[in-house]
Amino acid sequence: MLLLSITPRYLKVRALPLMIVAPLLGLVYIVLLPVLGAITIVPLMLWRAGQLVRQAVRGDSSRHPVQRTTGINLEVGVMEFNIPSDTVSEFAQIIEETSGVDINVCYQCKKCTSGCPISYAMDYTPTQLVHAIRLGLKDLVLNSATIWLCASCETCTTRCPQELDLVKVMDTLRIMALRTGVKPKESEVAAFHCTGVANIRFFGRTFELDLIRRLKLSTGQFTKDIGLGIKMLKKGKLNLLPTFRGASTTRRIFAKVKEREKV
């Protein structure tokens, strides 16, 4: 009983200093923490601001790495706006005359690249390719894989604030590459492009079996996707006989296009 009567008093005596010290320590922590933070962060902010000012004065772009892909560096994102407004490359003029798209209205916002679902596989992004056209780098553009990997989904055209139709530009570049004898970087895609156009021109619409025949002959890959072809035949997805409905109309369209190209 004596022990029980002494213990509460002992605890009260020991707890009294802690009750006084704990709030004082908390108050000191709350007051000193912002001061210590300001002492540490403010010099760093001033140092970084001085760095940015020095870079702006001497035009140093080393702190802003250039977006790179394989091949020639087009300095996208750093020197995009240094092309004089009165300077238009001959290559860009040809593209405009052929496709009807003025590539020089592009101000490199990169919305086309950020929205493109195939940009990860391209050697040059759509933004870089447009910049290369403006610079007149014809060989680089026509030898790129980008013009063949474009899926013509028109995401770039939809997102472009200048309403620049990049799909027409890509079609024009593919045609120019084939006519000038440039070896396509993506040979299978180019073979599918050519066989698809020939198939539609002859039948008026896609006849899958003839398309497969032409593609296999041009690529030499006779056994590729044979299992998939058998499954499609079983499910009735491949017509055994062609339909020539609308073929004459399609041929007239192709003939008119040829006449316009001669002009």
Backbone as numpy.savetxt, mean C-alpha at the origin, in Angstrom:
# Nx Ny Nz CAx CAy CAz Cx Cy Cz
-5.12 -12.30 82.56 -5.94 -11.09 82.56 -5.09 -9.84 82.56
-3.96 -9.92 83.33 -3.05 -8.77 83.39 -2.48 -8.47 82.00
-2.12 -9.57 81.27 -1.54 -9.43 79.93 -2.56 -8.80 78.97
-3.81 -9.25 79.07 -4.84 -8.71 78.18 -5.13 -7.25 78.44
-5.00 -6.82 79.68 -5.26 -5.41 79.98 -4.12 -4.51 79.57
-2.92 -5.06 79.49 -1.75 -4.25 79.11 -1.63 -4.12 77.59
-2.00 -5.14 76.82 -1.77 -5.20 75.36 -2.44 -4.07 74.59
-3.70 -3.72 74.82 -4.29 -2.61 74.06 -3.60 -1.29 74.29
-3.19 -1.04 75.49 -2.46 0.20 75.77 -1.13 0.23 75.00
-0.46 -0.94 74.99 0.85 -1.02 74.30 0.68 -0.76 72.80
-0.38 -1.33 72.23 -0.63 -1.15 70.80 -0.96 0.30 70.47
-1.71 0.95 71.35 -2.06 2.34 71.11 -0.82 3.22 71.13
0.09 2.94 72.06 1.33 3.74 72.15 2.18 3.55 70.92
2.30 2.27 70.38 3.14 2.01 69.21 2.49 2.53 67.92
1.17 2.53 67.86 0.48 2.94 66.64 0.40 4.44 66.48
0.55 5.20 67.59 0.43 6.65 67.53 1.46 7.30 66.61
2.75 6.94 66.70 3.73 7.54 65.77 3.43 7.22 64.32
2.98 5.99 64.02 2.69 5.61 62.64 1.52 6.41 62.08
0.55 6.69 62.90 -0.60 7.47 62.46 -0.21 8.90 62.12
0.84 9.40 62.77 1.31 10.76 62.50 2.25 10.79 61.30
3.14 9.79 61.22 4.19 9.77 60.18 3.62 9.42 58.81
2.70 8.48 58.73 2.18 8.02 57.44 1.56 9.15 56.62
0.67 9.97 57.19 0.13 11.09 56.38 1.19 12.08 55.96
2.19 12.31 56.83 3.27 13.23 56.47 4.06 12.70 55.29
4.36 11.41 55.31 5.09 10.81 54.18 4.27 10.89 52.89
2.98 10.64 52.99 2.12 10.74 51.81 2.07 12.14 51.26
2.02 13.13 52.14 2.00 14.52 51.72 3.30 14.91 51.01
4.41 14.47 51.59 5.72 14.75 50.97 5.82 14.11 49.60
5.31 12.86 49.47 5.36 12.14 48.19 4.54 12.86 47.12
3.33 13.32 47.52 2.44 14.01 46.57 3.04 15.33 46.10
3.72 16.04 47.00 4.30 17.34 46.67 5.57 17.19 45.86
6.43 16.27 46.26 7.75 16.15 45.64 7.72 15.44 44.30
6.77 14.53 44.08 6.76 13.76 42.83 6.64 14.64 41.59
5.69 15.57 41.52 5.64 16.44 40.33 6.89 17.30 40.17
7.45 17.72 41.30 8.67 18.55 41.23 9.82 17.75 40.63
9.99 16.51 41.13 11.06 15.66 40.60 10.82 15.33 39.13
9.53 15.09 38.78 9.21 14.80 37.37 9.54 15.98 36.48
9.19 17.18 36.93 9.47 18.38 36.14 10.97 18.58 35.98
11.72 18.35 37.07 13.18 18.51 37.01 13.79 17.55 36.01
13.20 16.35 35.89 13.76 15.33 34.98 13.29 15.52 33.54
11.99 15.81 33.34 11.42 15.81 32.00 11.69 17.11 31.25
11.62 18.25 31.94 11.77 19.54 31.26 13.11 19.65 30.53
14.25 19.29 31.15 15.51 19.34 30.38 15.50 18.45 29.14
14.87 17.26 29.23 14.80 16.38 28.07 13.95 16.99 26.96
12.85 17.64 27.33 12.01 18.29 26.33 12.74 19.45 25.66
13.46 20.22 26.44 14.23 21.33 25.87 15.32 20.83 24.94
15.97 19.72 25.34 17.03 19.14 24.50 16.47 18.65 23.17
15.30 17.96 23.22 14.67 17.46 22.00 14.19 18.60 21.10
13.64 19.66 21.71 13.20 20.81 20.93 14.38 21.47 20.23
15.51 21.55 20.91 16.70 22.11 20.28 17.17 21.27 19.11
17.07 19.94 19.24 17.44 19.05 18.13 16.57 19.30 16.91
15.26 19.40 17.13 14.33 19.61 16.01 14.57 20.95 15.33
14.88 21.97 16.11 15.17 23.29 15.53 16.43 23.24 14.67
17.47 22.57 15.18 18.72 22.47 14.41 18.49 21.69 13.10
17.68 20.62 13.16 17.39 19.86 11.95 16.63 20.69 10.94
15.68 21.49 11.43 14.90 22.33 10.53 15.76 23.40 9.86
16.73 23.93 10.61 17.59 24.98 10.06 18.51 24.45 8.98
19.10 23.28 9.22 20.05 22.75 8.23 19.44 21.75 7.27
18.10 21.52 7.40 17.42 20.61 6.47 17.85 19.18 6.62
18.18 18.77 7.82 18.65 17.42 8.07 17.46 16.48 8.19
17.38 15.47 7.33 16.28 14.51 7.37 16.72 13.16 7.90
17.89 13.11 8.56 18.41 11.83 9.04 17.57 11.25 10.15
16.82 12.11 10.87 15.99 11.61 11.96 14.65 11.07 11.46
14.38 11.25 10.17 13.13 10.77 9.59 13.48 9.75 8.51
13.56 8.47 8.84 14.00 7.47 7.87 13.06 7.37 6.69
13.64 7.15 5.52 12.89 7.06 4.28 12.22 5.70 4.20
10.98 5.68 3.71 10.31 4.41 3.49 11.00 3.71 2.34
11.43 2.46 2.56 12.21 1.76 1.56 11.53 0.45 1.18
11.68 0.10 -0.09 11.36 -1.23 -0.54 12.54 -1.69 -1.38
12.45 -2.88 -1.94 13.55 -3.36 -2.75 13.69 -2.48 -3.99
14.93 -2.25 -4.40 15.16 -1.44 -5.60 15.60 -0.03 -5.27
15.30 0.89 -6.15 15.74 2.27 -6.01 14.92 2.99 -4.96
15.59 3.78 -4.15 14.90 4.54 -3.11 14.29 5.79 -3.73
12.98 5.92 -3.61 12.28 7.05 -4.20 12.08 8.19 -3.21
12.65 8.05 -2.00 12.58 9.07 -0.97 11.15 9.49 -0.69
10.27 8.50 -0.59 8.86 8.81 -0.33 8.73 9.28 1.11
8.02 10.35 1.30 7.78 10.87 2.64 8.77 11.94 3.06
9.83 12.19 2.28 10.83 13.18 2.66 10.89 14.32 1.65
11.05 13.96 0.39 11.24 14.98 -0.64 10.13 14.94 -1.69
8.91 14.61 -1.26 7.82 14.44 -2.21 7.45 15.74 -2.93
7.60 16.86 -2.25 7.03 18.11 -2.77 8.07 19.00 -3.44
9.24 18.45 -3.74 10.30 19.26 -4.33 10.29 19.26 -5.86
9.25 18.71 -6.47 9.13 18.75 -7.92 8.50 20.09 -8.31
9.18 20.88 -9.14 8.60 22.17 -9.54 7.25 21.98 -10.20
6.32 22.87 -9.91 4.96 22.74 -10.43 4.90 22.87 -11.95
5.88 23.56 -12.54 5.86 23.75 -13.99 6.65 22.67 -14.71
7.11 21.64 -13.97 7.89 20.56 -14.57 7.06 19.29 -14.60
6.77 18.79 -15.80 6.01 17.56 -15.97 6.83 16.64 -16.86
7.08 15.42 -16.40 7.90 14.50 -17.18 7.15 14.05 -18.42
7.92 13.70 -19.44 7.32 13.23 -20.70 6.54 11.94 -20.46
7.06 11.10 -19.56 6.39 9.84 -19.24 5.02 10.09 -18.60
4.96 11.07 -17.71 3.68 11.41 -17.07 2.69 11.96 -18.09
3.18 12.70 -19.06 2.31 13.23 -20.12 1.73 12.10 -20.97
2.56 11.10 -21.27 2.08 9.95 -22.05 1.00 9.19 -21.29
1.22 9.03 -19.98 0.24 8.35 -19.14 -1.08 9.12 -19.15
-1.01 10.43 -19.05 -2.22 11.25 -19.03 -2.96 11.18 -20.36
-2.22 11.23 -21.48 -2.85 11.18 -22.80 -3.51 9.83 -23.05
-2.88 8.76 -22.54 -3.40 7.41 -22.79 -4.55 7.05 -21.87
-4.40 7.33 -20.58 -5.41 6.91 -19.59 -6.41 7.99 -19.25
-6.07 9.25 -19.56 -6.94 10.36 -19.18 -6.82 10.75 -17.73
-5.76 10.29 -17.06 -5.55 10.57 -15.64 -4.32 11.46 -15.48
-4.51 12.61 -14.85 -3.40 13.53 -14.59 -2.72 13.11 -13.29
-1.59 12.45 -13.42 -0.89 11.90 -12.26 -0.28 13.00 -11.40
-0.13 14.19 -11.94 0.54 15.27 -11.22 -0.33 15.95 -10.17
-1.61 15.58 -10.10 -2.46 16.14 -9.05 -2.23 15.44 -7.71
-1.51 14.34 -7.73 -1.23 13.59 -6.50 -0.33 14.41 -5.58
-0.71 14.52 -4.30 0.16 15.22 -3.35 0.68 14.27 -2.26
0.75 12.97 -2.60 1.44 11.97 -1.78 0.92 11.87 -0.34
-0.38 11.78 -0.20 -0.96 11.61 1.14 -0.86 10.16 1.61
-0.58 9.24 0.68 -0.38 7.81 0.97 -1.65 7.06 1.35
-2.80 7.63 1.08 -4.03 6.90 1.36 -4.18 5.68 0.47
-3.68 5.78 -0.76 -3.75 4.63 -1.67 -2.95 3.45 -1.13
-1.76 3.74 -0.61 -0.91 2.69 -0.07 -1.48 2.10 1.21
-1.98 2.96 2.09 -2.51 2.48 3.37 -3.77 1.64 3.18
-4.52 1.86 2.10 -5.73 1.09 1.87 -5.55 -0.10 0.95
-4.41 -0.17 0.26 -4.19 -1.24 -0.72 -4.02 -2.60 -0.03
-4.82 -3.61 -0.38 -4.68 -4.93 0.26 -3.49 -5.73 -0.25
-2.84 -5.28 -1.33 -1.72 -6.02 -1.92 -0.39 -5.30 -1.71
-0.39 -4.14 -1.09 0.83 -3.33 -1.01 1.98 -4.06 -0.30
1.65 -4.99 0.61 2.71 -5.71 1.33 3.55 -6.58 0.40
2.98 -6.98 -0.74 3.69 -7.86 -1.67 4.35 -7.10 -2.82
4.11 -5.80 -2.91 4.63 -5.01 -4.02 6.08 -4.60 -3.78
6.85 -4.48 -4.86 8.22 -3.97 -4.71 8.22 -2.45 -4.57
7.23 -1.78 -5.17 7.03 -0.35 -4.97 5.56 -0.12 -4.64
5.29 0.63 -3.61 3.90 0.91 -3.22 3.25 1.81 -4.27
1.92 1.88 -4.30 1.26 2.79 -5.25 1.75 4.24 -5.14
2.00 4.70 -3.91 2.51 6.06 -3.72 3.86 6.23 -4.38
4.74 5.26 -4.19 6.07 5.33 -4.79 6.00 5.25 -6.31
5.10 4.42 -6.81 4.99 4.26 -8.26 4.51 5.57 -8.91
3.55 6.23 -8.28 3.07 7.52 -8.79 4.21 8.53 -8.79
4.99 8.54 -7.72 6.12 9.47 -7.64 7.15 9.17 -8.73
7.37 7.88 -9.00 8.32 7.50 -10.05 7.84 7.94 -11.43
6.54 7.87 -11.66 5.98 8.35 -12.94 6.20 9.84 -13.08
5.97 10.58 -12.01 6.17 12.03 -12.04 7.63 12.38 -12.30
8.53 11.53 -11.82 9.96 11.77 -12.05 10.43 11.29 -13.42
9.54 10.59 -14.15 9.90 10.11 -15.49 10.73 8.84 -15.48
10.65 8.03 -14.40 11.43 6.80 -14.30 10.69 5.66 -15.01
10.67 5.73 -16.33 9.88 4.79 -17.13 10.35 3.35 -16.96
11.65 3.10 -17.04 12.16 1.73 -16.93 11.83 1.12 -15.58
11.98 1.90 -14.53 11.68 1.40 -13.19 10.21 1.03 -13.07
9.33 1.86 -13.60 7.89 1.63 -13.47 7.46 0.41 -14.27
7.89 0.34 -15.52 7.45 -0.77 -16.39 8.06 -2.11 -15.99
9.19 -2.08 -15.30 9.82 -3.33 -14.85 9.42 -3.71 -13.42
8.51 -2.96 -12.82 8.11 -3.25 -11.45 7.08 -4.36 -11.41
7.01 -5.03 -10.27 5.98 -6.07 -10.06 4.65 -5.46 -9.68
4.66 -4.22 -9.23 3.45 -3.57 -8.73 2.35 -3.52 -9.79
2.71 -3.20 -11.02 1.69 -3.03 -12.06 0.97 -4.34 -12.36
1.62 -5.48 -12.07 1.00 -6.78 -12.31 0.29 -7.31 -11.07
0.72 -6.89 -9.89 0.10 -7.37 -8.66 -1.18 -6.60 -8.31
-1.36 -5.43 -8.91 -2.57 -4.64 -8.64 -3.82 -5.47 -8.93
-4.73 -5.53 -7.95 -5.94 -6.35 -8.08 -7.10 -5.59 -8.71
-6.91 -4.32 -9.05 -7.96 -3.48 -9.63 -9.22 -3.45 -8.76
-9.01 -3.45 -7.45 -10.15 -3.41 -6.52 -10.70 -2.01 -6.35
-9.95 -1.00 -6.81 -10.35 0.41 -6.78 -10.45 1.00 -5.37
-9.83 0.34 -4.40 -9.77 0.92 -3.05 -9.00 2.23 -3.07
-7.91 2.26 -3.83 -7.09 3.47 -3.92 -7.88 4.62 -4.52
-8.63 4.33 -5.57 -9.42 5.36 -6.24 -10.51 5.90 -5.31
-11.11 5.01 -4.53 -12.17 5.41 -3.61 -11.63 6.30 -2.49
-10.43 5.99 -2.01 -9.86 6.72 -0.89 -9.15 8.01 -1.30
-8.79 8.13 -2.57 -7.97 9.25 -3.02 -8.73 10.58 -2.90
-8.20 11.56 -2.16 -8.88 12.87 -2.04 -8.88 13.65 -3.36
-7.99 13.28 -4.29 -7.93 13.94 -5.59 -8.71 13.17 -6.66
-9.34 12.06 -6.25 -10.12 11.21 -7.16 -9.27 10.74 -8.34
-8.04 10.40 -8.05 -7.11 9.93 -9.08 -7.36 8.44 -9.32
-7.69 8.08 -10.55 -8.04 6.69 -10.88 -6.77 5.90 -11.16
-6.22 5.30 -10.10 -4.98 4.54 -10.25 -5.18 3.24 -11.02
-6.39 2.71 -11.02 -6.65 1.47 -11.76 -6.43 1.69 -13.25
-6.90 2.83 -13.77 -6.66 3.15 -15.19 -5.17 3.31 -15.47
-4.46 3.91 -14.51 -3.01 4.08 -14.67 -2.32 2.72 -14.73
-2.72 1.81 -13.84 -2.11 0.47 -13.82 -2.40 -0.28 -15.11
-3.63 -0.18 -15.61 -3.98 -0.82 -16.89 -3.11 -0.26 -18.02
-2.94 1.05 -18.03 -2.12 1.69 -19.06 -0.68 1.22 -18.99
-0.15 1.12 -17.78 1.23 0.68 -17.61 1.43 -0.77 -18.04
0.44 -1.61 -17.76 0.54 -3.01 -18.20 0.56 -3.10 -19.72
-0.31 -2.34 -20.37 -0.36 -2.34 -21.84 0.95 -1.81 -22.42
1.47 -0.74 -21.83 2.74 -0.18 -22.31 3.88 -1.19 -22.14
3.89 -1.90 -21.02 4.96 -2.89 -20.78 4.91 -4.00 -21.82
3.71 -4.48 -22.15 3.57 -5.55 -23.13 3.95 -5.08 -24.53
3.56 -3.86 -24.87 3.84 -3.35 -26.22 5.31 -3.02 -26.44
5.97 -2.61 -25.38 7.40 -2.28 -25.51 8.30 -3.50 -25.31
7.70 -4.67 -25.08 8.48 -5.89 -24.95 9.19 -6.06 -23.62
8.70 -5.39 -22.59 9.29 -5.54 -21.26 8.86 -6.88 -20.68
9.82 -7.64 -20.19 9.51 -8.94 -19.59 8.83 -8.72 -18.25
7.60 -9.21 -18.10 6.88 -8.98 -16.84 7.60 -9.61 -15.64
7.63 -8.90 -14.54 8.27 -9.41 -13.34 7.44 -10.53 -12.71
6.13 -10.46 -12.90 5.22 -11.52 -12.45 4.67 -12.20 -13.70
5.41 -13.18 -14.20 5.09 -13.78 -15.50 3.75 -14.51 -15.50
3.39 -15.16 -14.38 2.12 -15.89 -14.32 0.93 -14.93 -14.37
1.06 -13.81 -13.68 -0.02 -12.81 -13.70 -0.18 -12.23 -15.10
0.94 -11.95 -15.75 0.89 -11.41 -17.11 0.29 -12.42 -18.08
0.62 -13.70 -17.89 0.06 -14.75 -18.76 -1.45 -14.84 -18.57
-1.91 -14.77 -17.34 -3.35 -14.81 -17.07 -4.05 -13.59 -17.68
-3.40 -12.44 -17.59 -3.96 -11.20 -18.17 -4.15 -11.36 -19.67
-3.12 -11.83 -20.35 -3.18 -11.95 -21.82 -4.18 -13.02 -22.26
-4.16 -14.17 -21.59 -5.09 -15.25 -21.97 -6.53 -14.87 -21.66
-6.74 -14.15 -20.55 -8.09 -13.71 -20.22 -8.67 -12.77 -21.24
-7.86 -11.82 -21.70 -8.32 -10.86 -22.72 -8.61 -11.58 -24.04
-7.72 -12.50 -24.42 -7.92 -13.25 -25.67 -9.17 -14.12 -25.59
-9.41 -14.70 -24.43 -10.59 -15.55 -24.24 -11.89 -14.76 -24.39
-11.93 -13.59 -23.78 -13.14 -12.75 -23.86 -13.32 -12.20 -25.27
-12.23 -11.85 -25.93 -12.33 -11.31 -27.28 -12.91 -12.34 -28.25
-12.60 -13.63 -28.05 -13.06 -14.67 -28.98 -14.48 -15.14 -28.66
-14.77 -15.38 -27.38 -16.06 -15.96 -27.00 -17.10 -14.91 -26.57
-16.67 -13.69 -26.33 -17.60 -12.66 -25.89 -17.78 -12.61 -24.39
-17.42 -13.67 -23.71 -17.45 -13.76 -22.25 -16.48 -14.87 -21.85
-16.25 -15.04 -20.58 -15.26 -16.00 -20.13 -15.76 -17.44 -20.32
-14.97 -18.22 -21.06 -15.19 -19.67 -21.17 -14.05 -20.34 -20.43
-14.35 -20.89 -19.24 -13.32 -21.30 -18.29 -12.38 -22.36 -18.84
-12.94 -23.38 -19.52 -12.08 -24.47 -20.01 -11.06 -23.97 -21.02
-11.48 -23.09 -21.93 -10.54 -22.52 -22.90 -9.51 -21.63 -22.20
-9.97 -20.89 -21.17 -9.04 -20.06 -20.40 -7.98 -20.91 -19.72
-8.41 -22.04 -19.14 -7.46 -22.95 -18.48 -6.49 -23.53 -19.51
-7.02 -23.92 -20.68 -6.16 -24.49 -21.74 -5.10 -23.48 -22.18
-5.52 -22.26 -22.46 -4.57 -21.23 -22.90 -3.52 -20.94 -21.81
-3.99 -20.87 -20.55 -3.08 -20.55 -19.45 -2.06 -21.66 -19.24
-2.49 -22.92 -19.32 -1.57 -24.04 -19.14 -0.53 -24.08 -20.26
-0.96 -23.77 -21.48 -0.02 -23.77 -22.61 1.00 -22.64 -22.49
0.57 -21.50 -21.97 1.49 -20.35 -21.88 2.46 -20.47 -20.70
2.02 -21.10 -19.60 2.88 -21.22 -18.42 3.61 -22.55 -18.34
3.07 -23.59 -19.00 3.69 -24.91 -18.93 3.41 -25.66 -17.63
2.53 -25.14 -16.80 2.20 -25.78 -15.51 0.92 -26.60 -15.70
1.08 -27.77 -16.32 -0.08 -28.56 -16.73 -0.76 -29.28 -15.56
-0.04 -29.57 -14.51 -0.63 -30.33 -13.39 -1.03 -29.44 -12.21
-0.75 -28.16 -12.29 -1.07 -27.27 -11.17 -2.59 -27.10 -11.05
-3.11 -27.21 -9.83 -4.54 -27.03 -9.52 -5.44 -28.04 -10.23
-4.89 -29.21 -10.59 -5.71 -30.20 -11.29 -6.81 -30.75 -10.37
-6.47 -30.88 -9.08 -7.47 -31.36 -8.12 -8.64 -30.40 -7.99
-8.33 -29.11 -7.96 -9.37 -28.09 -7.87 -10.24 -28.10 -9.12
-9.63 -28.33 -10.28 -10.39 -28.39 -11.53 -11.38 -29.54 -11.56
-10.96 -30.68 -11.04 -11.85 -31.85 -11.00 -13.04 -31.58 -10.08
-12.77 -30.95 -8.92 -13.86 -30.61 -7.99 -14.86 -29.65 -8.63
-14.34 -28.67 -9.39 -15.23 -27.71 -10.05 -16.07 -28.38 -11.12
-15.50 -29.35 -11.84 -16.26 -30.10 -12.85 -17.38 -30.91 -12.20
-17.07 -31.55 -11.08 -18.07 -32.36 -10.39 -19.24 -31.51 -9.90
-18.95 -30.27 -9.49 -20.00 -29.38 -8.97 -20.67 -28.56 -10.06
-20.27 -28.79 -11.31 -20.89 -28.08 -12.42 -20.48 -26.62 -12.54
-19.29 -26.27 -12.02 -18.81 -24.89 -12.06 -18.09 -24.56 -13.37
-17.78 -25.59 -14.16 -17.10 -25.37 -15.43 -18.00 -25.86 -16.56
-18.30 -24.97 -17.48 -19.12 -25.34 -18.64 -18.27 -26.10 -19.65
-18.80 -27.22 -20.14 -18.07 -28.03 -21.11 -18.14 -27.43 -22.51
-19.19 -26.67 -22.80 -19.37 -26.06 -24.11 -19.47 -24.54 -23.96
-18.88 -23.79 -24.88 -18.94 -22.32 -24.78 -20.27 -21.78 -25.27
-20.58 -20.58 -24.84 -21.73 -19.85 -25.37 -21.20 -18.59 -26.05
-21.60 -18.38 -27.30 -21.10 -17.24 -28.07 -22.05 -16.05 -28.01
-22.94 -16.04 -27.03 -23.89 -14.96 -26.92 -23.17 -13.64 -26.61
-23.37 -12.67 -27.45 -22.73 -11.37 -27.27 -21.31 -11.30 -27.82
-20.85 -12.37 -28.49 -19.48 -12.39 -29.00 -19.26 -11.34 -30.07
-20.25 -11.15 -30.95 -20.11 -10.17 -32.04 -20.01 -8.75 -31.48
-20.80 -8.47 -30.44 -20.74 -7.14 -29.81 -19.38 -6.91 -29.18
-18.86 -7.91 -28.51 -17.54 -7.79 -27.87 -16.45 -7.57 -28.90
-16.53 -8.27 -30.02 -15.52 -8.10 -31.06 -15.57 -6.70 -31.67
-16.78 -6.15 -31.81 -16.90 -4.78 -32.32 -16.26 -3.79 -31.32
-16.43 -4.04 -30.05 -15.80 -3.17 -29.04 -14.29 -3.22 -29.17
-13.74 -4.41 -29.30 -12.29 -4.55 -29.47 -11.82 -3.86 -30.75
-12.61 -3.97 -31.82 -12.24 -3.33 -33.09 -12.23 -1.81 -32.96
-13.23 -1.25 -32.27 -13.28 0.20 -32.07 -12.10 0.69 -31.24
-11.74 -0.09 -30.25 -10.58 0.28 -29.41 -9.31 0.32 -30.25
-9.14 -0.66 -31.14 -7.97 -0.70 -32.00 -7.92 0.52 -32.92
-9.09 0.90 -33.46 -9.14 2.07 -34.34 -8.75 3.33 -33.58
-9.22 3.48 -32.34 -8.88 4.66 -31.55 -7.41 4.68 -31.20
-6.85 3.50 -30.96 -5.42 3.44 -30.62 -4.54 3.84 -31.80
-5.01 3.58 -33.01 -4.24 3.98 -34.19 -4.20 5.49 -34.33
-5.28 6.14 -33.95 -5.34 7.61 -34.01 -4.44 8.21 -32.95
